[in-house]
Amino acid sequence: MIISNLKIRSVFAIALVLTFSSCCTDEPADERDLSEAQKEWLPDSNMESFTMISDFGVQESYTHLDYLVSKYLEEDKCGNISSDMRYKTSYQSTLVHNNTFNLSLETLNQREITIEFGTYQVARYNFDDNEMLENGYGSDSYPNPLFIEIIQNWEMDSVVYPEVMHIQYDADDIDELDALELVMAKEYGLLYYRQKDGVSFKRKF
Amino acid sequence: MKKIHHLSILAFAMLLLSACCDESILLHSYSLTDTQKNAVPYEEGDSISFNYNGEFEFQSEVLSVSNYMETMYHGIESCQYSEYENKWIQLKSQHPELDILLNVSAYDNDYYYDYEMSYNPYVDSIRLSISVNHKGFSIVTPSDVNWAVEQFLFVDTTILGFDFENVLLYEHYSNWLQAEDSTAIYFENLVYSLENGIELITYTNDDYIKFEN
């Protein structure tokens, strides 16, 4: 009987030791953030508006709605804190209802950028793996791009932009006034887009 | 005590029932006058020609012209209501992207009816609301005019060098709320005539859309 009690106590003691030894070391806080180079995809925060001009001379302005920086904190069972960052900037057309240009950068799942354009066009790109992500809507109303690529030294109107993101859609997935392709540059945001109907817009500087 | 309790429940139930309408009662029905019906010269299926800055011509299609009666009750708990005829017209173009909504309403036709039972200065006035791409425009009334009586006054005006006679002049709401970045482009004015409909739409950077005869 005494031996049996000893066995039980020993098992409990070992379990307790194992339990405590399996966690709760003092980990340094894991603060996930994007690199400075990745943050450059956000337009300059002083950019209050920008104007696009079509090859017919029709102009459309977008004004700044808001700029949000969010920090998400998570505490594990041992009290260690980790954090993620999200940056979002939003622009809205002054002339066309529901035409928007929004950019968000975040680290919540991976280091990624989300571009929202027009009403239904949403594109996501993973900086960790340098590849396109599904936009997550799972709906034909929100088509995924065909591809997203980073292009070095892209030229428009005799100006060379060191790094741009080129987003291409499949014409079968989009409406006449949707962007078939669009190009955005670090620090400037939207530079160029071409609609499915053939009309293209360039940034007016 | 129990009897009093039952009586109060009964009284409450009667109050509730008396607040409900067995049947709604139509007091007045206001149709658009002939002048109001003819205030918008567009017919469904029409293709209206405009030019942009005098540089290129584009078509705006009249997608729909519809009439319906709008119902309005005379108070939150009233059983009495009146109805007002409305006419909606929608035009659309692709480039420039325009979604234009025009609305003529008989709403003001009864403005003084219940109070004076006599002359109503609003009867037969053109109560025409216009929005472009969901952006609202309001009528511009010269400051020396009694706004309450002459709500929709026809004026002569010159905008961007174009002369117009006997037109309604509108301005975009943002001109009141303004503020905004002066480098951004907004709608500014809209000129409307009974003969041609939309004559001119201007932007704050002096770009314009003009009706082509």
Interface residues (C-beta under 8 A of the other chain):
Chain A: E48 S49 T51 S54 F56 G57 V58 Q59 E60 S61 Y62 T63 H64 T94 L95 V96 H97 E176 L177 D197 V199
Chain B: Y52 N53 E55 F56 Q94 H95 P96 E97 D99 N133 H134 K135 S174 E180 D181 T183 A184 I185 Y186 F187 Y203 N205 D207
